[in-house]
Amino acid sequence: MKLTYDADADAVYLRLGEAQIVDSETVAPGVVLDYDANTNIVGVGMLSVSKRVTRPDTQRMLMETLVASKSEVSALSSSSPS
């Protein structure tokens, strides 16, 4: 699972697996689900996330997850051979 946030677009994307995305569906304004070949949800995208996520505890959890994800990527990048 990987969570990314684009501050310029105010968009969040949650990737749930490695399966190839073969279809997408807009399920609400600004919310898109991505599906694999077996119609399993493998990704969720959301626009205008700062307007949708208004509870401070939820915003904090989202930001902590993003910071942790960036730290993991940095650690992996620095430990991989050049």
N, CA, C and O atoms as a Maestro MAE file, in Angstrom:
{
 s_m_m2io_version
 :::
 2.0.0
}

f_m_ct {
 s_m_title
 :::
 protein
 m_atom[328] {
  # First column is atom index #
  i_m_mmod_type
  r_m_x_coord
  r_m_y_coord
  r_m_z_coord
  i_m_residue_number
  s_m_chain_name
  s_m_pdb_residue_name
  s_m_pdb_atom_name
  i_m_atomic_number
  :::
  1 25 0.846 -1.165 0.000 1 A "MET " " N  " 7
  2 3 0.000 0.000 0.000 1 A "MET " " CA " 6
  3 2 0.897 1.236 0.000 1 A "MET " " C  " 6
  4 15 1.903 1.296 0.708 1 A "MET " " O  " 8
  5 25 0.509 2.217 -0.810 2 A "LYS " " N  " 7
  6 3 1.295 3.444 -0.899 2 A "LYS " " CA " 6
  7 2 0.340 4.628 -0.980 2 A "LYS " " C  " 6
  8 15 -0.608 4.626 -1.766 2 A "LYS " " O  " 8
  9 25 0.600 5.627 -0.164 3 A "LEU " " N  " 7
  10 3 -0.217 6.830 -0.140 3 A "LEU " " CA " 6
  11 2 0.629 8.000 -0.603 3 A "LEU " " C  " 6
  12 15 1.719 8.224 -0.077 3 A "LEU " " O  " 8
  13 25 0.138 8.751 -1.582 4 A "THR " " N  " 7
  14 3 0.858 9.928 -2.060 4 A "THR " " CA " 6
  15 2 -0.066 11.133 -2.027 4 A "THR " " C  " 6
  16 15 -1.285 11.010 -2.151 4 A "THR " " O  " 8
  17 25 0.547 12.310 -1.856 5 A "TYR " " N  " 7
  18 3 -0.207 13.555 -1.825 5 A "TYR " " CA " 6
  19 2 0.490 14.560 -2.720 5 A "TYR " " C  " 6
  20 15 1.702 14.750 -2.624 5 A "TYR " " O  " 8
  21 25 -0.268 15.198 -3.584 6 A "ASP " " N  " 7
  22 3 0.236 16.249 -4.464 6 A "ASP " " CA " 6
  23 2 -0.339 17.566 -3.964 6 A "ASP " " C  " 6
  24 15 -1.521 17.846 -4.161 6 A "ASP " " O  " 8
  25 25 0.497 18.377 -3.317 7 A "ALA " " N  " 7
  26 3 0.026 19.629 -2.728 7 A "ALA " " CA " 6
  27 2 -0.448 20.611 -3.789 7 A "ALA " " C  " 6
  28 15 -1.420 21.333 -3.569 7 A "ALA " " O  " 8
  29 25 0.223 20.649 -4.939 8 A "ASP " " N  " 7
  30 3 -0.182 21.571 -6.005 8 A "ASP " " CA " 6
  31 2 -1.584 21.261 -6.507 8 A "ASP " " C  " 6
  32 15 -2.365 22.172 -6.782 8 A "ASP " " O  " 8
  33 25 -1.901 19.985 -6.625 9 A "ALA " " N  " 7
  34 3 -3.221 19.566 -7.113 9 A "ALA " " CA " 6
  35 2 -4.212 19.357 -5.968 9 A "ALA " " C  " 6
  36 15 -5.406 19.171 -6.205 9 A "ALA " " O  " 8
  37 25 -3.719 19.386 -4.727 10 A "ASP " " N  " 7
  38 3 -4.532 19.066 -3.546 10 A "ASP " " CA " 6
  39 2 -5.235 17.726 -3.755 10 A "ASP " " C  " 6
  40 15 -6.444 17.590 -3.567 10 A "ASP " " O  " 8
  41 25 -4.423 16.742 -4.153 11 A "ALA " " N  " 7
  42 3 -4.950 15.418 -4.483 11 A "ALA " " CA " 6
  43 2 -4.192 14.350 -3.698 11 A "ALA " " C  " 6
  44 15 -2.990 14.464 -3.457 11 A "ALA " " O  " 8
  45 25 -4.920 13.323 -3.312 12 A "VAL " " N  " 7
  46 3 -4.317 12.184 -2.633 12 A "VAL " " CA " 6
  47 2 -4.618 10.933 -3.458 12 A "VAL " " C  " 6
  48 15 -5.684 10.811 -4.062 12 A "VAL " " O  " 8
  49 25 -3.649 9.998 -3.472 13 A "TYR " " N  " 7
  50 3 -3.853 8.739 -4.177 13 A "TYR " " CA " 6
  51 2 -3.377 7.610 -3.281 13 A "TYR " " C  " 6
  52 15 -2.255 7.631 -2.775 13 A "TYR " " O  " 8
  53 25 -4.237 6.631 -3.093 14 A "LEU " " N  " 7
  54 3 -3.914 5.447 -2.305 14 A "LEU " " CA " 6
  55 2 -3.833 4.259 -3.245 14 A "LEU " " C  " 6
  56 15 -4.835 3.854 -3.835 14 A "LEU " " O  " 8
  57 25 -2.630 3.699 -3.384 15 A "ARG " " N  " 7
  58 3 -2.412 2.528 -4.235 15 A "ARG " " CA " 6
  59 2 -2.447 1.312 -3.326 15 A "ARG " " C  " 6
  60 15 -1.666 1.216 -2.379 15 A "ARG " " O  " 8
  61 25 -3.343 0.389 -3.609 16 A "LEU " " N  " 7
  62 3 -3.577 -0.745 -2.720 16 A "LEU " " CA " 6
  63 2 -2.824 -2.007 -3.103 16 A "LEU " " C  " 6
  64 15 -2.772 -2.952 -2.315 16 A "LEU " " O  " 8
  65 25 -2.250 -2.044 -4.271 17 A "GLY " " N  " 7
  66 3 -1.529 -3.233 -4.690 17 A "GLY " " CA " 6
  67 2 -0.714 -2.954 -5.929 17 A "GLY " " C  " 6
  68 15 -0.679 -1.829 -6.427 17 A "GLY " " O  " 8
  69 25 -0.064 -3.980 -6.419 18 A "GLU " " N  " 7
  70 3 0.807 -3.846 -7.579 18 A "GLU " " CA " 6
  71 2 0.140 -4.238 -8.888 18 A "GLU " " C  " 6
  72 15 0.737 -4.082 -9.954 18 A "GLU " " O  " 8
  73 25 -1.084 -4.742 -8.828 19 A "ALA " " N  " 7
  74 3 -1.768 -5.201 -10.041 19 A "ALA " " CA " 6
  75 2 -1.938 -4.049 -11.027 19 A "ALA " " C  " 6
  76 15 -2.083 -2.890 -10.637 19 A "ALA " " O  " 8
  77 25 -1.917 -4.391 -12.300 20 A "GLN " " N  " 7
  78 3 -2.083 -3.397 -13.355 20 A "GLN " " CA " 6
  79 2 -3.505 -2.832 -13.333 20 A "GLN " " C  " 6
  80 15 -4.478 -3.570 -13.175 20 A "GLN " " O  " 8
  81 25 -3.606 -1.529 -13.491 21 A "ILE " " N  " 7
  82 3 -4.913 -0.873 -13.556 21 A "ILE " " CA " 6
  83 2 -5.461 -1.047 -14.965 21 A "ILE " " C  " 6
  84 15 -4.806 -0.689 -15.944 21 A "ILE " " O  " 8
  85 25 -6.669 -1.601 -15.062 22 A "VAL " " N  " 7
  86 3 -7.284 -1.807 -16.376 22 A "VAL " " CA " 6
  87 2 -8.552 -0.991 -16.569 22 A "VAL " " C  " 6
  88 15 -9.042 -0.856 -17.691 22 A "VAL " " O  " 8
  89 25 -9.084 -0.447 -15.483 23 A "ASP " " N  " 7
  90 3 -10.309 0.350 -15.599 23 A "ASP " " CA " 6
  91 2 -10.373 1.323 -14.429 23 A "ASP " " C  " 6
  92 15 -9.825 1.068 -13.357 23 A "ASP " " O  " 8
  93 25 -11.046 2.434 -14.654 24 A "SER " " N  " 7
  94 3 -11.254 3.437 -13.613 24 A "SER " " CA " 6
  95 2 -12.699 3.887 -13.647 24 A "SER " " C  " 6
  96 15 -13.348 3.870 -14.693 24 A "SER " " O  " 8
  97 25 -13.192 4.288 -12.489 25 A "GLU " " N  " 7
  98 3 -14.583 4.730 -12.391 25 A "GLU " " CA " 6
  99 2 -14.664 5.927 -11.450 25 A "GLU " " C  " 6
  100 15 -14.146 5.891 -10.334 25 A "GLU " " O  " 8
  101 25 -15.316 6.981 -11.912 26 A "THR " " N  " 7
  102 3 -15.595 8.117 -11.045 26 A "THR " " CA " 6
  103 2 -16.835 7.765 -10.232 26 A "THR " " C  " 6
  104 15 -17.919 7.584 -10.787 26 A "THR " " O  " 8
  105 25 -16.670 7.671 -8.918 27 A "VAL " " N  " 7
  106 3 -17.775 7.248 -8.057 27 A "VAL " " CA " 6
  107 2 -18.448 8.419 -7.345 27 A "VAL " " C  " 6
  108 15 -19.537 8.275 -6.790 27 A "VAL " " O  " 8
  109 25 -17.804 9.556 -7.366 28 A "ALA " " N  " 7
  110 3 -18.341 10.796 -6.804 28 A "ALA " " CA " 6
  111 2 -17.504 11.918 -7.413 28 A "ALA " " C  " 6
  112 15 -16.407 11.660 -7.908 28 A "ALA " " O  " 8
  113 25 -17.991 13.138 -7.389 29 A "PRO " " N  " 7
  114 3 -17.181 14.234 -7.936 29 A "PRO " " CA " 6
  115 2 -15.807 14.292 -7.260 29 A "PRO " " C  " 6
  116 15 -15.706 14.464 -6.045 29 A "PRO " " O  " 8
  117 25 -14.766 14.146 -8.062 30 A "GLY " " N  " 7
  118 3 -13.409 14.198 -7.547 30 A "GLY " " CA " 6
  119 2 -12.908 12.933 -6.893 30 A "GLY " " C  " 6
  120 15 -11.838 12.947 -6.283 30 A "GLY " " O  " 8
  121 25 -13.645 11.830 -6.996 31 A "VAL " " N  " 7
  122 3 -13.222 10.554 -6.400 31 A "VAL " " CA " 6
  123 2 -13.238 9.479 -7.480 31 A "VAL " " C  " 6
  124 15 -14.266 9.218 -8.104 31 A "VAL " " O  " 8
  125 25 -12.071 8.857 -7.688 32 A "VAL " " N  " 7
  126 3 -11.926 7.846 -8.739 32 A "VAL " " CA " 6
  127 2 -11.403 6.554 -8.122 32 A "VAL " " C  " 6
  128 15 -10.478 6.567 -7.310 32 A "VAL " " O  " 8
  129 25 -12.009 5.438 -8.522 33 A "LEU " " N  " 7
  130 3 -11.528 4.113 -8.132 33 A "LEU " " CA " 6
  131 2 -10.853 3.470 -9.329 33 A "LEU " " C  " 6
  132 15 -11.369 3.539 -10.445 33 A "LEU " " O  " 8
  133 25 -9.701 2.844 -9.111 34 A "ASP " " N  " 7
  134 3 -8.990 2.104 -10.150 34 A "ASP " " CA " 6
  135 2 -9.149 0.614 -9.878 34 A "ASP " " C  " 6
  136 15 -9.073 0.164 -8.735 34 A "ASP " " O  " 8
  137 25 -9.372 -0.145 -10.956 35 A "TYR " " N  " 7
  138 3 -9.628 -1.586 -10.849 35 A "TYR " " CA " 6
  139 2 -8.586 -2.390 -11.622 35 A "TYR " " C  " 6
  140 15 -8.035 -1.919 -12.617 35 A "TYR " " O  " 8
  141 25 -8.322 -3.611 -11.148 36 A "ASP " " N  " 7
  142 3 -7.474 -4.534 -11.889 36 A "ASP " " CA " 6
  143 2 -8.351 -5.396 -12.800 36 A "ASP " " C  " 6
  144 15 -9.556 -5.170 -12.902 36 A "ASP " " O  " 8
  145 25 -7.749 -6.372 -13.452 37 A "ALA " " N  " 7
  146 3 -8.468 -7.223 -14.407 37 A "ALA " " CA " 6
  147 2 -9.567 -8.060 -13.749 37 A "ALA " " C  " 6
  148 15 -10.501 -8.495 -14.423 37 A "ALA " " O  " 8
  149 25 -9.462 -8.288 -12.441 38 A "ASN " " N  " 7
  150 3 -10.468 -9.065 -11.715 38 A "ASN " " CA " 6
  151 2 -11.496 -8.178 -11.014 38 A "ASN " " C  " 6
  152 15 -12.231 -8.642 -10.143 38 A "ASN " " O  " 8
  153 25 -11.544 -6.919 -11.391 39 A "THR " " N  " 7
  154 3 -12.432 -5.892 -10.819 39 A "THR " " CA " 6
  155 2 -12.194 -5.632 -9.331 39 A "THR " " C  " 6
  156 15 -13.089 -5.163 -8.628 39 A "THR " " O  " 8
  157 25 -10.988 -5.938 -8.856 40 A "ASN " " N  " 7
  158 3 -10.609 -5.568 -7.495 40 A "ASN " " CA " 6
  159 2 -10.167 -4.111 -7.492 40 A "ASN " " C  " 6
  160 15 -9.526 -3.660 -8.441 40 A "ASN " " O  " 8
  161 25 -10.495 -3.382 -6.457 41 A "ILE " " N  " 7
  162 3 -10.035 -2.001 -6.336 41 A "ILE " " CA " 6
  163 2 -8.557 -2.021 -5.981 41 A "ILE " " C  " 6
  164 15 -8.157 -2.622 -4.984 41 A "ILE " " O  " 8
  165 25 -7.744 -1.358 -6.807 42 A "VAL " " N  " 7
  166 3 -6.307 -1.305 -6.561 42 A "VAL " " CA " 6
  167 2 -5.808 0.116 -6.335 42 A "VAL " " C  " 6
  168 15 -4.628 0.326 -6.054 42 A "VAL " " O  " 8
  169 25 -6.704 1.091 -6.458 43 A "GLY " " N  " 7
  170 3 -6.316 2.470 -6.214 43 A "GLY " " CA " 6
  171 2 -7.520 3.353 -5.980 43 A "GLY " " C  " 6
  172 15 -8.605 3.113 -6.510 43 A "GLY " " O  " 8
  173 25 -7.304 4.391 -5.167 44 A "VAL " " N  " 7
  174 3 -8.349 5.374 -4.887 44 A "VAL " " CA " 6
  175 2 -7.715 6.751 -4.996 44 A "VAL " " C  " 6
  176 15 -6.722 7.041 -4.330 44 A "VAL " " O  " 8
  177 25 -8.293 7.594 -5.837 45 A "GLY " " N  " 7
  178 3 -7.817 8.959 -5.987 45 A "GLY " " CA " 6
  179 2 -8.872 9.943 -5.521 45 A "GLY " " C  " 6
  180 15 -10.069 9.725 -5.706 45 A "GLY " " O  " 8
  181 25 -8.412 11.036 -4.910 46 A "MET " " N  " 7
  182 3 -9.353 12.043 -4.425 46 A "MET " " CA " 6
  183 2 -8.777 13.437 -4.658 46 A "MET " " C  " 6
  184 15 -7.646 13.727 -4.269 46 A "MET " " O  " 8
  185 25 -9.573 14.295 -5.299 47 A "LEU " " N  " 7
  186 3 -9.208 15.692 -5.505 47 A "LEU " " CA " 6
  187 2 -9.796 16.549 -4.389 47 A "LEU " " C  " 6
  188 15 -10.725 16.136 -3.696 47 A "LEU " " O  " 8
  189 25 -9.244 17.743 -4.227 48 A "SER " " N  " 7
  190 3 -9.709 18.695 -3.196 48 A "SER " " CA " 6
  191 2 -9.731 18.050 -1.819 48 A "SER " " C  " 6
  192 15 -10.685 18.212 -1.058 48 A "SER " " O  " 8
  193 25 -8.680 17.324 -1.512 49 A "VAL " " N  " 7
  194 3 -8.649 16.548 -0.268 49 A "VAL " " CA " 6
  195 2 -8.678 17.445 0.971 49 A "VAL " " C  " 6
  196 15 -9.243 17.053 1.992 49 A "VAL " " O  " 8
  197 25 -8.090 18.630 0.906 50 A "SER " " N  " 7
  198 3 -8.090 19.494 2.092 50 A "SER " " CA " 6
  199 2 -9.491 19.980 2.434 50 A "SER " " C  " 6
  200 15 -9.768 20.304 3.588 50 A "SER " " O  " 8
  201 25 -10.370 20.033 1.451 51 A "LYS " " N  " 7
  202 3 -11.760 20.424 1.711 51 A "LYS " " CA " 6
  203 2 -12.589 19.239 2.199 51 A "LYS " " C  " 6
  204 15 -13.566 19.419 2.925 51 A "LYS " " O  " 8
  205 25 -12.203 18.037 1.804 52 A "ARG " " N  " 7
  206 3 -12.957 16.831 2.169 52 A "ARG " " CA " 6
  207 2 -12.557 16.298 3.538 52 A "ARG " " C  " 6
  208 15 -13.388 15.770 4.277 52 A "ARG " " O  " 8
  209 25 -11.286 16.439 3.867 53 A "VAL " " N  " 7
  210 3 -10.760 15.923 5.133 53 A "VAL " " CA " 6
  211 2 -10.636 17.115 6.075 53 A "VAL " " C  " 6
  212 15 -9.630 17.825 6.063 53 A "VAL " " O  " 8
  213 25 -11.649 17.326 6.879 54 A "THR " " N  " 7
  214 3 -11.680 18.529 7.709 54 A "THR " " CA " 6
  215 2 -11.405 18.267 9.180 54 A "THR " " C  " 6
  216 15 -11.057 19.194 9.912 54 A "THR " " O  " 8
  217 25 -11.551 17.046 9.624 55 A "ARG " " N  " 7
  218 3 -11.288 16.756 11.037 55 A "ARG " " CA " 6
  219 2 -9.794 16.810 11.301 55 A "ARG " " C  " 6
  220 15 -9.027 16.157 10.594 55 A "ARG " " O  " 8
  221 25 -9.358 17.569 12.300 56 A "PRO " " N  " 7
  222 3 -7.919 17.693 12.575 56 A "PRO " " CA " 6
  223 2 -7.223 16.356 12.799 56 A "PRO " " C  " 6
  224 15 -6.088 16.184 12.355 56 A "PRO " " O  " 8
  225 25 -7.865 15.404 13.473 57 A "ASP " " N  " 7
  226 3 -7.219 14.114 13.723 57 A "ASP " " CA " 6
  227 2 -7.023 13.339 12.427 57 A "ASP " " C  " 6
  228 15 -6.021 12.643 12.269 57 A "ASP " " O  " 8
  229 25 -7.969 13.452 11.498 58 A "THR " " N  " 7
  230 3 -7.841 12.768 10.211 58 A "THR " " CA " 6
  231 2 -6.753 13.424 9.374 58 A "THR " " C  " 6
  232 15 -5.962 12.731 8.735 58 A "THR " " O  " 8
  233 25 -6.703 14.747 9.371 59 A "GLN " " N  " 7
  234 3 -5.650 15.452 8.645 59 A "GLN " " CA " 6
  235 2 -4.283 15.083 9.205 59 A "GLN " " C  " 6
  236 15 -3.348 14.846 8.440 59 A "GLN " " O  " 8
  237 25 -4.153 15.029 10.527 60 A "ARG " " N  " 7
  238 3 -2.877 14.684 11.157 60 A "ARG " " CA " 6
  239 2 -2.459 13.266 10.773 60 A "ARG " " C  " 6
  240 15 -1.294 13.032 10.450 60 A "ARG " " O  " 8
  241 25 -3.395 12.321 10.805 61 A "MET " " N  " 7
  242 3 -3.097 10.939 10.440 61 A "MET " " CA " 6
  243 2 -2.618 10.858 8.989 61 A "MET " " C  " 6
  244 15 -1.658 10.150 8.687 61 A "MET " " O  " 8
  245 25 -3.291 11.585 8.097 62 A "LEU " " N  " 7
  246 3 -2.909 11.589 6.689 62 A "LEU " " CA " 6
  247 2 -1.496 12.133 6.527 62 A "LEU " " C  " 6
  248 15 -0.683 11.541 5.817 62 A "LEU " " O  " 8
  249 25 -1.194 13.249 7.176 63 A "MET " " N  " 7
  250 3 0.131 13.850 7.054 63 A "MET " " CA " 6
  251 2 1.208 12.952 7.664 63 A "MET " " C  " 6
  252 15 2.297 12.840 7.100 63 A "MET " " O  " 8
  253 25 0.934 12.315 8.793 64 A "GLU " " N  " 7
  254 3 1.906 11.401 9.403 64 A "GLU " " CA " 6
  255 2 2.191 10.220 8.485 64 A "GLU " " C  " 6
  256 15 3.336 9.781 8.379 64 A "GLU " " O  " 8
  257 25 1.178 9.710 7.831 65 A "THR " " N  " 7
  258 3 1.351 8.604 6.894 65 A "THR " " CA " 6
  259 2 2.205 9.033 5.718 65 A "THR " " C  " 6
  260 15 3.082 8.288 5.280 65 A "THR " " O  " 8
  261 25 1.954 10.231 5.204 66 A "LEU " " N  " 7
  262 3 2.736 10.729 4.076 66 A "LEU " " CA " 6
  263 2 4.189 10.936 4.467 66 A "LEU " " C  " 6
  264 15 5.087 10.582 3.703 66 A "LEU " " O  " 8
  265 25 4.435 11.499 5.635 67 A "VAL " " N  " 7
  266 3 5.807 11.711 6.102 67 A "VAL " " CA " 6
  267 2 6.507 10.375 6.282 67 A "VAL " " C  " 6
  268 15 7.668 10.236 5.899 67 A "VAL " " O  " 8
  269 25 5.825 9.387 6.857 68 A "ALA " " N  " 7
  270 3 6.410 8.056 7.036 68 A "ALA " " CA " 6
  271 2 6.735 7.429 5.689 68 A "ALA " " C  " 6
  272 15 7.783 6.803 5.537 68 A "ALA " " O  " 8
  273 25 5.850 7.589 4.712 69 A "SER " " N  " 7
  274 3 6.086 7.031 3.380 69 A "SER " " CA " 6
  275 2 7.312 7.662 2.742 69 A "SER " " C  " 6
  276 15 8.124 6.963 2.135 69 A "SER " " O  " 8
  277 25 7.457 8.979 2.873 70 A "LYS " " N  " 7
  278 3 8.623 9.663 2.307 70 A "LYS " " CA " 6
  279 2 9.899 9.198 2.986 70 A "LYS " " C  " 6
  280 15 10.923 9.034 2.323 70 A "LYS " " O  " 8
  281 25 9.858 8.981 4.301 71 A "SER " " N  " 7
  282 3 11.027 8.505 5.034 71 A "SER " " CA " 6
  283 2 11.438 7.119 4.565 71 A "SER " " C  " 6
  284 15 12.626 6.838 4.412 71 A "SER " " O  " 8
  285 25 10.457 6.251 4.336 72 A "GLU " " N  " 7
  286 3 10.743 4.897 3.864 72 A "GLU " " CA " 6
  287 2 11.375 4.933 2.482 72 A "GLU " " C  " 6
  288 15 12.319 4.189 2.215 72 A "GLU " " O  " 8
  289 25 10.871 5.785 1.604 73 A "VAL " " N  " 7
  290 3 11.429 5.903 0.257 73 A "VAL " " CA " 6
  291 2 12.857 6.412 0.334 73 A "VAL " " C  " 6
  292 15 13.733 5.903 -0.365 73 A "VAL " " O  " 8
  293 25 13.106 7.413 1.176 74 A "SER " " N  " 7
  294 3 14.456 7.948 1.330 74 A "SER " " CA " 6
  295 2 15.409 6.889 1.855 74 A "SER " " C  " 6
  296 15 16.538 6.776 1.379 74 A "SER " " O  " 8
  297 25 14.962 6.109 2.837 75 A "ALA " " N  " 7
  298 3 15.801 5.057 3.406 75 A "ALA " " CA " 6
  299 2 16.121 3.995 2.362 75 A "ALA " " C  " 6
  300 15 17.257 3.528 2.281 75 A "ALA " " O  " 8
  301 25 15.139 3.615 1.572 76 A "LEU " " N  " 7
  302 3 15.368 2.618 0.524 76 A "LEU " " CA " 6
  303 2 16.309 3.154 -0.541 76 A "LEU " " C  " 6
  304 15 17.172 2.425 -1.029 76 A "LEU " " O  " 8
  305 25 16.154 4.415 -0.905 77 A "SER " " N  " 7
  306 3 16.999 5.018 -1.934 77 A "SER " " CA " 6
  307 2 18.446 5.087 -1.485 77 A "SER " " C  " 6
  308 15 19.354 4.829 -2.276 77 A "SER " " O  " 8
  309 25 18.673 5.431 -0.222 78 A "SER " " N  " 7
  310 3 20.043 5.565 0.262 78 A "SER " " CA " 6
  311 2 20.709 4.219 0.504 78 A "SER " " C  " 6
  312 15 21.937 4.140 0.524 78 A "SER " " O  " 8
  313 25 19.931 3.159 0.688 79 A "SER " " N  " 7
  314 3 20.522 1.846 0.944 79 A "SER " " CA " 6
  315 2 20.704 1.010 -0.315 79 A "SER " " C  " 6
  316 15 21.384 -0.016 -0.280 79 A "SER " " O  " 8
  317 25 20.104 1.435 -1.433 80 A "SER " " N  " 7
  318 3 20.239 0.651 -2.661 80 A "SER " " CA " 6
  319 2 21.563 0.967 -3.340 80 A "SER " " C  " 6
  320 15 22.014 2.112 -3.318 80 A "SER " " O  " 8
  321 25 22.198 -0.053 -3.951 81 A "PRO " " N  " 7
  322 3 23.491 0.154 -4.603 81 A "PRO " " CA " 6
  323 2 23.357 1.067 -5.814 81 A "PRO " " C  " 6
  324 15 22.354 1.034 -6.528 81 A "PRO " " O  " 8
  325 25 24.389 1.884 -6.034 82 A "SER " " N  " 7
  326 3 24.380 2.819 -7.172 82 A "SER " " CA " 6
  327 2 24.989 2.201 -8.390 82 A "SER " " C  " 6
  328 15 25.063 2.845 -9.437 82 A "SER " " O  " 8
  :::
 }
 m_bond[327] {
  # First column is bond index #
  i_m_from
  i_m_to
  i_m_order
  :::
  1 1 2 1
  2 2 3 1
  3 3 4 2
  4 3 5 1
  5 5 6 1
  6 6 7 1
  7 7 8 2
  8 7 9 1
  9 9 10 1
  10 10 11 1
  11 11 12 2
  12 11 13 1
  13 13 14 1
  14 14 15 1
  15 15 16 2
  16 15 17 1
  17 17 18 1
  18 18 19 1
  19 19 20 2
  20 19 21 1
  21 21 22 1
  22 22 23 1
  23 23 24 2
  24 23 25 1
  25 25 26 1
  26 26 27 1
  27 27 28 2
  28 27 29 1
  29 29 30 1
  30 30 31 1
  31 31 32 2
  32 31 33 1
  33 33 34 1
  34 34 35 1
  35 35 36 2
  36 35 37 1
  37 37 38 1
  38 38 39 1
  39 39 40 2
  40 39 41 1
  41 41 42 1
  42 42 43 1
  43 43 44 2
  44 43 45 1
  45 45 46 1
  46 46 47 1
  47 47 48 2
  48 47 49 1
  49 49 50 1
  50 50 51 1
  51 51 52 2
  52 51 53 1
  53 53 54 1
  54 54 55 1
  55 55 56 2
  56 55 57 1
  57 57 58 1
  58 58 59 1
  59 59 60 2
  60 59 61 1
  61 61 62 1
  62 62 63 1
  63 63 64 2
  64 63 65 1
  65 65 66 1
  66 66 67 1
  67 67 68 2
  68 67 69 1
  69 69 70 1
  70 70 71 1
  71 71 72 2
  72 71 73 1
  73 73 74 1
  74 74 75 1
  75 75 76 2
  76 75 77 1
  77 77 78 1
  78 78 79 1
  79 79 80 2
  80 79 81 1
  81 81 82 1
  82 82 83 1
  83 83 84 2
  84 83 85 1
  85 85 86 1
  86 86 87 1
  87 87 88 2
  88 87 89 1
  89 89 90 1
  90 90 91 1
  91 91 92 2
  92 91 93 1
  93 93 94 1
  94 94 95 1
  95 95 96 2
  96 95 97 1
  97 97 98 1
  98 98 99 1
  99 99 100 2
  100 99 101 1
  101 101 102 1
  102 102 103 1
  103 103 104 2
  104 103 105 1
  105 105 106 1
  106 106 107 1
  107 107 108 2
  108 107 109 1
  109 109 110 1
  110 110 111 1
  111 111 112 2
  112 111 113 1
  113 113 114 1
  114 114 115 1
  115 115 116 2
  116 115 117 1
  117 117 118 1
  118 118 119 1
  119 119 120 2
  120 119 121 1
  121 121 122 1
  122 122 123 1
  123 123 124 2
  124 123 125 1
  125 125 126 1
  126 126 127 1
  127 127 128 2
  128 127 129 1
  129 129 130 1
  130 130 131 1
  131 131 132 2
  132 131 133 1
  133 133 134 1
  134 134 135 1
  135 135 136 2
  136 135 137 1
  137 137 138 1
  138 138 139 1
  139 139 140 2
  140 139 141 1
  141 141 142 1
  142 142 143 1
  143 143 144 2
  144 143 145 1
  145 145 146 1
  146 146 147 1
  147 147 148 2
  148 147 149 1
  149 149 150 1
  150 150 151 1
  151 151 152 2
  152 151 153 1
  153 153 154 1
  154 154 155 1
  155 155 156 2
  156 155 157 1
  157 157 158 1
  158 158 159 1
  159 159 160 2
  160 159 161 1
  161 161 162 1
  162 162 163 1
  163 163 164 2
  164 163 165 1
  165 165 166 1
  166 166 167 1
  167 167 168 2
  168 167 169 1
  169 169 170 1
  170 170 171 1
  171 171 172 2
  172 171 173 1
  173 173 174 1
  174 174 175 1
  175 175 176 2
  176 175 177 1
  177 177 178 1
  178 178 179 1
  179 179 180 2
  180 179 181 1
  181 181 182 1
  182 182 183 1
  183 183 184 2
  184 183 185 1
  185 185 186 1
  186 186 187 1
  187 187 188 2
  188 187 189 1
  189 189 190 1
  190 190 191 1
  191 191 192 2
  192 191 193 1
  193 193 194 1
  194 194 195 1
  195 195 196 2
  196 195 197 1
  197 197 198 1
  198 198 199 1
  199 199 200 2
  200 199 201 1
  201 201 202 1
  202 202 203 1
  203 203 204 2
  204 203 205 1
  205 205 206 1
  206 206 207 1
  207 207 208 2
  208 207 209 1
  209 209 210 1
  210 210 211 1
  211 211 212 2
  212 211 213 1
  213 213 214 1
  214 214 215 1
  215 215 216 2
  216 215 217 1
  217 217 218 1
  218 218 219 1
  219 219 220 2
  220 219 221 1
  221 221 222 1
  222 222 223 1
  223 223 224 2
  224 223 225 1
  225 225 226 1
  226 226 227 1
  227 227 228 2
  228 227 229 1
  229 229 230 1
  230 230 231 1
  231 231 232 2
  232 231 233 1
  233 233 234 1
  234 234 235 1
  235 235 236 2
  236 235 237 1
  237 237 238 1
  238 238 239 1
  239 239 240 2
  240 239 241 1
  241 241 242 1
  242 242 243 1
  243 243 244 2
  244 243 245 1
  245 245 246 1
  246 246 247 1
  247 247 248 2
  248 247 249 1
  249 249 250 1
  250 250 251 1
  251 251 252 2
  252 251 253 1
  253 253 254 1
  254 254 255 1
  255 255 256 2
  256 255 257 1
  257 257 258 1
  258 258 259 1
  259 259 260 2
  260 259 261 1
  261 261 262 1
  262 262 263 1
  263 263 264 2
  264 263 265 1
  265 265 266 1
  266 266 267 1
  267 267 268 2
  268 267 269 1
  269 269 270 1
  270 270 271 1
  271 271 272 2
  272 271 273 1
  273 273 274 1
  274 274 275 1
  275 275 276 2
  276 275 277 1
  277 277 278 1
  278 278 279 1
  279 279 280 2
  280 279 281 1
  281 281 282 1
  282 282 283 1
  283 283 284 2
  284 283 285 1
  285 285 286 1
  286 286 287 1
  287 287 288 2
  288 287 289 1
  289 289 290 1
  290 290 291 1
  291 291 292 2
  292 291 293 1
  293 293 294 1
  294 294 295 1
  295 295 296 2
  296 295 297 1
  297 297 298 1
  298 298 299 1
  299 299 300 2
  300 299 301 1
  301 301 302 1
  302 302 303 1
  303 303 304 2
  304 303 305 1
  305 305 306 1
  306 306 307 1
  307 307 308 2
  308 307 309 1
  309 309 310 1
  310 310 311 1
  311 311 312 2
  312 311 313 1
  313 313 314 1
  314 314 315 1
  315 315 316 2
  316 315 317 1
  317 317 318 1
  318 318 319 1
  319 319 320 2
  320 319 321 1
  321 321 322 1
  322 322 323 1
  323 323 324 2
  324 323 325 1
  325 325 326 1
  326 326 327 1
  327 327 328 2
  :::
 }
}
